[in-house]
Amino acid sequence: MILALALSATALTAQGYRVRLDTRAQTVAYKAVVLDSILKSDTVGGPTGGPVSPDGYAVTCAGSNPYCQLFRPGPTLRATPVTVTADIAVWGFGVPGLSARGTVSASGDLASANAWPGNDPGLQLYIGYLEYAASRFTVRGGRQIVASRLGMTGFDGAAITIRDLIPGLELDAYGGLGLELGTALAINSPALDPLNDFRPQQRQLLAGMGASVATRYGSARVNYEREVDPRSDYFVSERFALQAVAHPLNGVNLTAGADFDLAAGEWGSAEATLGYTRAVWSATAGVRRYRPHFELWTIWGAFSPVPYHAVTGQASVRAGSRVWLRVRAESYAFEPSDATTARPAADWTVDAGIHGEHGPGASSRGLEGSVSWSPVDRPYSITAHAATLLRPLEFRYSESDLLMFGLEAQAEPSSRVRLSLGAARYAETRDRPDAAAFDFNQVRIHARVVLSFGAGDGLGGLPPAVRRMPGGRAARGSGA
């Protein structure tokens, strides 16, 4: 279930706030496995020639170790994870342009087994900062996230953006104590204990800057970012990136970008895409190079990751007033690693797709589709969806065949209320030549409720230059 609540209060000083609570809950079950071991002398030959346990489970025997390891089916684990996220905005502190923003999340498992991962820590602050916005610059202080071609960078510190020193030019800079990649946690948080001895003992010092310029024909941007371990005074990461978008002709778009890892002395990812859009059809073609980035404190860089190169293309055509046809293809190849191992506006919407992927040592293929009924003049919809997925779990030894089908209903009885309820059936078959093969079926149910309340136009905290914009006058006149 998801519950969202937005509140606002407006006084003579144009003070106000918005609070939105988003609560989500689901029930889920999955099959556990138990690690076991037996003496190597107790193993027997299996149907494929490899060793198995006397009761038919595949085992792994390493070197001269007298014991072999195996996984046995464990109990069915059931979880009821719940997550509550609060988005908060406050303005009207008596200083035009001054506001405060924050996003905090609390999570837990209502089931007694506490079997759902990712609930530690139970309370996380994603962002929380004060912002002062004027016509020519914006200043922020607190926990924040900066998005750029280098990724989503989280930190506790300060940031400034300066606009229009010359027309179309924007400069920004930021710095503080960094957060770990992909999380709202500091590198020394106990929740990251699995990294143990490899991770730094103190938070990294982070600094970055960027510049962008925009013209009628396109835009370009450059970014630079570095992180330093204060304990050793060594670099953790140092990168820069370039990105550009061009519109040379009507309907033609050209985008390109690349990043370079200064600390490792390697080019990272790069791509270029050419697109053409018309009223009834569009097409894009591009090339891409992807190389993962690892901070210098991690051990993964020692494995010398190699990039892959890809050629992509996609096209879409409107075959009728309610039908679109889409096709997409991609071909990719890795560089030598020197390793020894290798929605239209209509009542009904029908969407279907087929995918196949084949790479070194892994593959997947499946079908997916959905049928939705959503009357144009009615605030509700019903969707039936189904999908299949076939993929190997262990190369040439185990396959998973999954079938999923479900139904979901959504309604919006008013502009302040949204409701949804759905259920899905998952049927999975594990195909293995030993006793570890099993079938596992389950039903997942989810629900969502979003409630919004508010008052005030929310324009009191905007700088005068923004309030004078045409969009600002329209919003103020409508009382939005």
C-alpha positions in Angstrom: 0.0 0.0 0.0 1.2 3.5 -0.8 0.0 6.5 1.0 1.0 10.0 0.0 0.0 13.2 1.9 0.7 16.8 0.9 -0.1 19.7 3.2 0.3 23.4 2.8 -0.3 26.5 4.9 -0.2 30.1 3.7 0.0 33.1 5.9 0.3 36.9 5.3 4.1 36.4 5.0 3.5 33.9 2.0 4.9 31.1 4.2 4.0 27.6 3.3 5.0 24.0 3.1 4.3 20.8 1.3 4.6 17.3 2.8 4.1 14.2 0.7 4.1 10.8 2.4 4.5 7.8 0.1 3.9 4.5 1.8 4.3 1.2 -0.1 3.8 -2.4 1.1 3.8 -5.8 -0.5 3.8 -9.4 0.3 6.3 -11.7 -1.3 7.7 -15.2 -0.8 10.8 -16.9 -2.2 12.6 -20.2 -1.8 15.6 -20.2 0.5 18.7 -22.4 0.1 20.9 -23.9 2.8 24.6 -24.4 2.5 25.8 -27.9 3.5 28.9 -30.0 3.1 29.8 -33.7 2.9 33.0 -35.7 2.8 34.5 -36.0 -0.7 34.7 -39.8 -0.1 30.9 -39.9 0.3 30.2 -38.4 -3.2 29.1 -40.4 -6.2 29.0 -39.9 -9.9 26.1 -37.8 -11.2 24.1 -38.1 -14.4 26.4 -35.6 -16.2 29.6 -37.2 -14.9 30.2 -34.7 -12.1 30.1 -35.5 -8.4 26.8 -35.4 -6.5 25.7 -36.3 -3.0 24.2 -39.7 -2.2 20.7 -38.1 -2.3 21.4 -36.5 -5.7 22.5 -32.9 -5.1 25.4 -31.4 -7.1 28.5 -30.7 -5.1 31.6 -28.5 -5.5 34.9 -30.0 -4.5 38.0 -27.7 -4.3 41.5 -29.1 -4.5 42.6 -31.2 -1.7 39.9 -30.1 0.7 38.4 -33.3 2.2 34.9 -31.7 2.2 32.7 -30.7 -0.7 30.0 -28.1 -0.6 26.4 -28.2 -1.8 23.2 -26.2 -1.6 20.0 -27.9 -0.4 16.4 -26.4 -0.7 15.5 -24.4 2.4 12.2 -23.3 3.8 9.9 -20.9 2.0 10.6 -17.4 3.3 7.7 -14.9 3.4 8.2 -11.1 3.8 6.0 -8.0 4.0 8.3 -5.1 3.3 7.0 -1.6 4.0 8.6 1.6 3.0 7.5 5.2 3.9 9.1 8.1 2.0 8.5 11.7 3.0 9.2 14.6 0.6 9.2 18.0 2.3 9.4 21.5 0.9 9.2 24.7 3.1 9.3 28.3 1.9 8.5 31.8 3.0 11.2 32.4 5.7 10.9 36.1 5.2 13.7 36.1 2.6 12.5 35.8 -1.1 14.0 32.8 -2.8 14.9 31.0 0.5 13.5 27.5 0.8 14.2 24.1 2.4 13.9 20.6 0.9 14.2 17.1 2.2 13.5 13.5 1.4 13.7 10.8 4.1 12.7 7.2 4.0 11.9 4.6 6.7 11.6 0.9 5.9 11.0 -2.4 7.7 9.6 -5.9 7.4 6.3 -6.7 9.0 6.9 -10.4 8.8 8.4 -12.0 11.9 11.2 -13.7 9.9 12.6 -10.3 8.8 13.5 -12.0 5.5 13.5 -9.0 3.2 16.9 -7.5 2.4 17.7 -3.7 2.2 16.0 -2.7 5.5 19.3 -1.7 7.2 19.4 1.1 8.1 15.7 1.5 8.7 15.9 5.3 8.4 17.7 7.1 5.6 18.0 10.8 4.7 18.3 11.1 0.9 18.4 14.8 0.6 18.1 17.7 3.1 19.3 21.2 2.3 18.6 24.9 2.4 18.4 26.7 -1.0 18.6 30.4 -1.9 17.5 31.0 -5.5 18.0 34.4 -7.2 17.7 35.3 -10.8 21.5 34.9 -11.5 22.6 32.3 -9.0 21.4 29.5 -6.7 23.1 28.4 -3.5 22.5 25.1 -1.6 23.8 23.8 1.7 23.2 20.3 3.2 22.8 16.8 1.9 22.2 16.9 -1.8 22.5 15.0 -5.1 24.2 16.4 -8.3 23.2 14.6 -11.5 25.6 14.8 -14.5 27.1 12.5 -17.1 29.4 11.2 -14.3 26.4 9.8 -12.5 24.4 10.7 -9.4 26.8 12.2 -6.9 25.6 12.4 -3.3 27.4 14.5 -0.7 27.0 16.6 2.5 28.2 20.1 1.7 27.5 23.2 -0.5 26.8 23.9 -4.1 26.5 27.0 -6.2 25.1 27.6 -9.7 25.8 30.9 -11.6 23.7 31.8 -14.6 24.0 34.2 -17.6 27.3 35.8 -16.9 27.2 35.9 -20.6 24.0 34.8 -22.4 23.5 31.0 -22.4 26.5 30.3 -20.0 26.0 28.4 -16.7 28.7 27.6 -14.2 28.4 25.4 -11.1 30.6 24.1 -8.3 30.1 21.8 -5.3 32.0 20.1 -2.6 31.8 18.4 0.8 31.9 14.9 2.3 30.9 12.2 -0.3 28.4 9.5 0.0 29.0 6.0 -1.4 28.0 5.4 -5.0 24.3 4.4 -5.4 23.4 4.9 -1.8 22.5 7.6 0.7 25.1 6.2 3.1 28.6 7.3 4.1 31.4 4.9 3.2 32.0 4.2 7.0 28.3 3.3 7.7 27.9 0.0 9.5 25.3 -1.0 6.8 28.3 -1.4 4.4 30.2 -3.8 6.7 30.3 -6.5 4.1 33.0 -4.4 2.4 35.0 -4.7 5.7 38.8 -4.2 5.4 38.7 -2.9 1.8 36.7 0.3 2.4 38.2 3.6 3.6 37.8 4.4 7.3 36.9 8.0 6.8 34.5 9.8 4.4 36.0 11.0 1.2 36.5 14.7 0.4 34.6 15.5 -2.8 34.8 18.5 -5.1 33.4 19.1 -8.6 32.6 21.8 -11.1 30.9 22.1 -14.4 30.1 24.5 -17.2 27.4 24.5 -19.9 26.5 26.7 -22.8 23.3 26.7 -24.8 22.5 28.3 -28.2 19.6 28.0 -30.6 21.5 25.1 -32.4 22.3 23.0 -29.4 24.2 22.8 -26.1 27.4 21.5 -24.6 28.6 20.7 -21.1 31.8 19.8 -19.4 32.2 18.3 -15.9 35.1 17.6 -13.5 34.9 15.7 -10.2 37.4 14.3 -7.8 37.4 12.5 -4.4 40.3 12.2 -1.9 40.7 9.9 1.1 41.6 12.4 3.9 43.3 9.6 5.9 45.9 8.8 3.3 45.6 11.9 1.1 45.3 9.6 -1.9 42.9 10.0 -4.8 39.8 7.9 -4.6 38.5 9.0 -8.0 39.2 11.8 -10.5 37.2 12.1 -13.8 36.0 14.6 -16.3 33.2 14.3 -19.0 32.1 16.1 -22.1 28.6 16.1 -23.6 26.9 17.9 -26.5 23.5 18.1 -28.2 23.0 19.6 -31.6 19.9 20.4 -33.7 21.4 21.2 -37.2 18.1 20.7 -39.0 14.4 20.5 -38.2 13.7 17.1 -36.8 17.3 16.1 -36.6 19.0 15.5 -33.2 22.7 14.6 -32.7 24.0 13.7 -29.2 27.5 12.7 -28.2 29.4 12.3 -25.0 32.4 10.7 -23.3 34.1 10.5 -19.9 37.8 10.0 -19.0 39.1 8.4 -15.8 42.1 10.5 -14.9 43.0 8.4 -11.8 43.2 5.2 -13.8 44.3 6.8 -17.1 41.5 5.2 -19.1 38.7 6.4 -21.3 35.4 5.3 -19.8 32.1 5.3 -21.6 31.2 7.1 -24.8 28.4 7.2 -27.2 27.0 9.1 -30.2 23.4 9.0 -31.4 21.7 10.4 -34.5 17.9 10.7 -34.5 15.2 11.9 -36.9 11.6 12.6 -35.9 8.6 13.2 -38.0 4.9 13.3 -37.3 4.2 9.6 -38.0 7.6 8.0 -37.6 11.0 8.3 -36.0 14.3 6.6 -36.1 17.6 6.6 -34.3 21.0 5.0 -34.8 24.0 5.1 -32.6 27.3 3.6 -31.4 28.2 3.1 -27.8 31.3 2.2 -25.7 30.8 1.1 -22.1 33.5 0.6 -19.5 32.6 0.4 -15.8 34.1 2.8 -13.3 35.5 1.7 -10.0 36.8 3.8 -7.2 40.5 3.2 -6.5 39.8 1.8 -3.0 37.9 -1.1 -4.4 39.5 -4.4 -5.4 37.5 -4.6 -8.7 39.8 -2.4 -10.6 42.5 -5.1 -10.2 40.6 -7.3 -12.5 41.2 -4.9 -15.4 37.6 -4.6 -16.7 37.4 -4.3 -20.5 34.8 -2.2 -22.3 32.3 -3.4 -24.9 31.3 -1.7 -28.1 27.7 -1.7 -29.4 25.8 -0.6 -32.4 22.1 0.2 -31.8 19.1 1.2 -33.9 15.5 1.7 -33.3 12.4 2.9 -35.2 8.7 3.5 -34.5 5.9 4.0 -37.0 2.3 5.0 -36.4 0.3 2.4 -38.3 -3.0 4.0 -37.4 -4.6 6.5 -35.0 -4.3 4.0 -32.2 -1.4 1.7 -33.2 2.3 2.2 -33.0 4.9 -0.3 -34.2 8.3 -0.3 -32.5 11.5 -2.2 -33.3 14.9 -2.1 -31.6 18.1 -4.0 -32.2 21.6 -4.0 -30.7 24.8 -5.8 -31.4 27.7 -5.7 -29.0 31.1 -7.2 -28.5 33.7 -7.0 -25.8 37.3 -6.1 -26.3 39.9 -8.8 -25.8 40.3 -9.4 -22.1 43.5 -11.5 -22.3 41.8 -13.9 -19.8 41.9 -17.6 -19.9 38.1 -17.9 -19.9 35.7 -16.3 -21.9 0.2 5.8 -24.7 -2.2 6.8 -27.2 -5.5 8.6 -26.2 -7.9 5.6 -26.6 -10.0 3.3 -24.5 -7.9 0.3 -25.2 -4.1 -0.1 -25.3 -2.3 -3.3 -26.4 1.4 -3.6 -25.9 3.5 -6.6 -26.7 7.2 -7.4 -27.1 9.7 -10.2 -27.6 13.3 -10.1 -26.5 16.3 -12.3 -26.9 19.8 -11.7 -25.5 22.9 -13.8 -25.9 26.2 -13.0 -24.4 29.3 -14.7 -23.2 28.2 -17.4 -20.8 24.6 -16.1 -20.4 21.4 -15.6 -22.3 17.7 -14.9 -21.8 14.6 -14.9 -23.9 11.0 -14.2 -23.3 7.7 -12.6 -24.2 5.7 -9.8 -22.5 2.5 -8.1 -23.2 -0.3 -6.1 -21.6 -3.9 -5.0 -22.4 -5.2 -1.9 -20.8 -8.7 -0.4 -20.7 -8.7 3.3 -19.8 -11.7 5.3 -20.9 -10.6 8.7 -22.1 -13.3 10.5 -20.1 -13.1 8.3 -17.0 -10.5 8.5 -14.2 -9.8 4.8 -14.0 -8.1 2.0 -15.8 -7.7 -1.8 -15.7 -4.6 -3.6 -17.0 -3.9 -7.3 -17.6 -0.3 -8.2 -18.1 1.7 -11.4 -18.7 5.3 -12.3 -19.3 7.6 -15.3 -19.7 11.4 -15.5 -19.1 13.7 -18.4 -19.8 17.3 -18.1 -18.7 20.2 -20.4 -17.5 21.1 -20.1 -13.9 24.2 -22.2 -14.1 25.8 -22.6 -17.5 24.7 -25.8 -19.2 23.4 -27.2 -15.9 20.3 -25.3 -14.6 17.5 -23.4 -16.2 14.7 -21.2 -14.8 11.4 -21.1 -16.7 9.2 -18.3 -15.3 5.6 -17.5 -16.2 3.9 -14.4 -14.7 0.4 -13.0 -15.2 -1.5 -10.4 -13.2 -4.2 -7.8 -13.1 -4.1 -4.2 -11.8 -6.8 -1.6 -11.4 -6.2 2.2 -10.9 -8.6 5.0 -10.1 -8.4 8.7 -9.6 -11.8 9.8 -8.1 -10.5 13.3 -7.7 -7.4 15.4 -8.3 -6.3 14.7 -4.6 -6.9 11.0 -4.5 -5.3 8.1 -6.4 -5.9 4.4 -5.7 -4.5 1.2 -7.2 -4.8 -2.5 -6.4 -3.2 -5.4 -8.1 -2.2 -9.0 -7.9 0.2 -11.2 -9.9 0.8 -15.0 -10.1 4.4 -16.2 -10.5 5.1 -19.8 -11.6 8.7 -20.9 -11.8 10.2 -24.2 -12.8 13.9 -25.0 -12.1 15.2 -27.6 -14.5 18.2 -29.4 -13.2 19.5 -32.9 -13.6 19.9 -33.4 -9.8 17.6 -33.4 -6.8 17.9 -29.6 -6.4 15.3 -29.1 -9.2 12.0 -27.7 -7.9 8.8 -25.8 -8.8 8.0 -22.6 -7.0 4.7 -20.7 -7.3 3.4 -17.7 -5.5 0.9 -14.8 -5.6 2.0 -11.2 -4.9 -0.5 -8.5 -4.0 0.2 -4.8 -3.9 -1.9 -1.7 -3.1 -1.4 2.0 -3.2 -3.2 5.1 -1.9 -2.1 8.6 -2.6 -3.8 11.5 -0.8 -2.8 15.2 -1.4 -3.9 18.3 0.5 -2.7 21.8 0.0 -3.3 25.5 -0.1 -1.5 28.6 -1.4 0.1 29.2 -4.8 3.6 28.4 -3.6 5.0 31.4 -5.4 6.0 33.5 -2.4 9.4 31.9 -2.1 10.3 32.5 -5.8 12.6 35.3 -6.8 11.0 38.3 -8.5 12.6 37.4 -11.9 11.0 34.0 -11.9 7.6 35.4 -10.8 7.7 37.8 -13.7 8.0 34.9 -16.2 4.9 34.1 -18.3 4.4 30.7 -16.7 4.7 32.3 -13.2 2.0 34.9 -14.1 -0.3 32.2 -15.4 0.1 30.1 -12.3 -0.4 33.0 -10.0 -3.6 34.1 -11.9 -5.1 30.6 -11.7 -4.3 30.1 -8.1 -2.4 26.8 -8.8 
